[in-house]
Amino acid sequence: MGQLFQKIKQLVEANRYVVGHHAVERLDERRILEWQIVDGIQNAALQRERPRTQPNPSVEVTQLLADGTEVLVVWSYMREIDYAKLVTVHFLDE
C-alpha cells in the first residue's frame, strides 16, 4: 500500500476529512451516499498515487458501494491542515 494512500486512509478513519463541492455534486448526481465512500475506504484498492498533483497530492482508488457497484474515488491530502479531501467519485463505466 502506498504511503500517501495509507496517510489518507488513516485521516478518513479518524474523521479528519472534508468533502469538496465537486464531490458533493457528483455524489448527488450519482445518488451515492457519502457514508458509503467513507466506510468503503477500509477495503479500497489503490489504483494510482499522484504525489505531484496540484494543489494537493492525490490518490485514485476503487471501492465497492453497499450494493456491490464498483466506483473510482479520488482523495487528496491537504498537508497544511493534515486533512484528507474527497475530490470526486465516478462509476467505472463513465
C-alpha positions in Angstrom: 0.0 0.0 0.0 1.3 3.4 -0.9 2.4 5.8 1.8 0.1 8.6 0.6 -2.9 6.3 0.5 -2.1 5.0 3.9 -2.0 8.6 5.3 -5.3 9.5 3.6 -6.9 6.3 4.9 -5.8 7.0 8.4 -7.2 10.5 8.3 -10.6 9.4 6.9 -10.8 6.7 9.6 -10.1 9.4 12.2 -12.8 11.6 10.8 -10.2 14.2 9.6 -11.6 14.7 6.2 -13.7 17.1 4.2 -15.9 16.7 1.1 -15.3 19.1 -1.7 -18.1 20.9 -3.5 -17.4 18.9 -6.7 -17.6 15.7 -4.8 -20.9 16.7 -3.3 -22.3 17.4 -6.7 -21.1 14.1 -8.1 -22.4 12.1 -5.1 -25.8 13.8 -5.6 -25.8 13.2 -9.4 -25.0 9.5 -8.9 -27.2 9.0 -5.9 -24.4 7.8 -3.8 -24.4 8.5 -0.1 -21.2 9.9 1.5 -21.1 7.3 4.2 -20.6 4.5 1.6 -17.5 6.2 0.3 -16.1 7.0 3.8 -16.8 3.5 5.1 -15.6 1.9 1.8 -12.1 3.3 2.2 -11.3 0.5 4.6 -11.4 -2.0 1.7 -10.4 0.3 -1.1 -7.9 -0.9 -3.7 -5.2 1.6 -4.6 -5.0 2.2 -8.4 -2.6 5.2 -8.5 -0.8 7.6 -6.3 -0.3 11.1 -7.8 2.1 12.9 -5.3 2.7 15.8 -7.7 -0.9 16.9 -8.4 -1.8 20.4 -7.6 -3.0 21.9 -5.3 -2.7 18.7 -3.3 -1.2 15.2 -3.8 -4.0 12.7 -4.6 -4.8 9.0 -4.9 -7.2 7.1 -7.1 -8.8 4.1 -5.5 -11.6 1.6 -6.4 -14.2 1.0 -3.8 -17.4 -1.0 -3.6 -20.7 0.6 -2.7 -23.2 -1.2 -0.4 -25.0 -2.8 -3.5 -21.7 -4.1 -4.9 -21.2 -1.4 -7.5 -17.5 -0.6 -8.1 -16.6 3.1 -8.2 -13.4 5.1 -8.8 -12.8 7.6 -6.0 -10.2 10.4 -5.8 -9.0 11.5 -2.4 -6.4 14.2 -1.8 -4.2 15.1 1.1 -4.2 18.7 2.4 -0.8 18.9 4.1 -1.3 22.3 5.5 -4.1 21.3 7.8 -3.4 17.5 7.9 -6.8 16.6 6.4 -8.0 14.3 3.6 -10.4 15.6 1.0 -12.9 13.6 -1.1 -12.4 15.1 -4.5 -14.8 13.1 -6.8 -16.5 9.8 -7.4 -17.1 8.1 -10.8 -18.8 4.9 -11.9 -16.2 2.8 -13.8 -18.2 2.9 -17.0 -18.2 6.7 -17.2 
